[in-house]
Amino acid sequence: MVSFNVRLKFAAEDRQQMAEVLRQLAEASRLEPGCVSYVPHHLEDDPDTVVIYEQYVDQKALAAHRESEHFKKYAVGELYQKMRERSVENLVALA
């Protein structure tokens, strides 16, 4: 299992547009056969920061996600163009 959080920071004026882009990306990503979970959140005390929890069955499924048309369209083509900061936290399950 491959699990991680992606943390993205956006300008306040982009908040609504990025929320819609994330909704579309999440909807398409959840249909991928290797996607276990894809859940975008905004921080309760900082709505300009988004945290996406992602989980895939294996590295091959993650690679397929990153090569998908919807990832290229929504993540690379829109989110990455507007983000001010980005970080990734790779997770290791304890049980």
C-alpha positions in Angstrom: 0.0 0.0 0.0 1.3 3.5 -0.8 -0.1 6.3 1.3 0.8 10.0 1.5 -0.5 13.5 2.1 0.1 16.3 -0.3 -0.1 19.8 1.2 -0.8 22.7 -1.1 -1.0 26.5 -0.3 -3.0 28.8 -2.6 -3.9 32.5 -2.6 -7.2 33.4 -1.0 -8.5 34.7 -4.4 -8.0 31.2 -5.9 -9.8 29.3 -3.2 -13.1 28.7 -4.9 -11.6 27.8 -8.3 -9.1 25.4 -6.7 -11.9 23.7 -4.7 -13.7 23.0 -7.9 -10.6 21.7 -9.6 -9.9 19.4 -6.6 -13.5 18.1 -6.7 -13.1 17.1 -10.3 -9.7 15.6 -9.8 -10.9 13.6 -6.8 -13.9 12.3 -8.6 -11.8 11.1 -11.6 -9.0 9.7 -9.4 -11.4 7.6 -7.3 -12.5 5.8 -10.4 -8.9 4.5 -11.0 -8.7 0.8 -10.4 -5.6 1.1 -8.1 -6.9 4.1 -6.1 -8.0 3.2 -2.6 -8.6 6.7 -1.3 -8.3 10.2 -2.6 -9.7 12.8 -0.2 -8.9 16.6 -0.4 -9.4 18.7 2.7 -8.8 22.3 3.6 -7.4 23.1 7.0 -10.1 24.3 9.4 -8.0 27.2 10.6 -6.4 28.0 7.2 -8.8 27.5 4.2 -6.0 28.5 1.8 -4.1 25.3 2.7 -5.3 22.0 1.1 -4.2 18.6 2.3 -5.0 15.6 0.0 -4.9 12.2 1.6 -4.1 9.6 -1.1 -3.7 5.9 -1.0 -3.0 3.4 -3.8 -2.7 -0.4 -3.9 1.0 -0.2 -5.0 3.6 2.0 -6.8 2.3 0.9 -10.2 -1.1 2.3 -9.4 0.4 5.5 -8.2 2.4 5.8 -11.4 -0.7 5.2 -13.5 -2.4 8.0 -11.5 0.4 10.4 -12.3 0.2 9.5 -16.0 -3.6 9.8 -16.2 -5.2 12.5 -18.4 -7.2 13.9 -15.4 -4.0 14.3 -13.3 -2.3 16.1 -16.2 -5.3 18.3 -16.8 -6.3 19.2 -13.2 -3.1 18.8 -11.1 -0.3 19.7 -13.6 -2.4 22.1 -15.7 -4.3 23.9 -12.9 -3.3 23.2 -9.3 0.4 23.3 -10.0 0.0 26.6 -11.8 -1.7 28.3 -8.9 0.0 26.8 -5.9 2.3 28.9 -3.8 3.8 26.0 -1.8 3.8 22.2 -2.0 5.0 19.4 0.2 4.5 15.7 0.4 4.4 13.5 3.5 5.0 9.8 2.8 3.2 7.6 5.3 4.0 4.1 6.6 1.2 2.1 8.1 1.7 0.8 11.6 -0.8 -2.0 11.3 
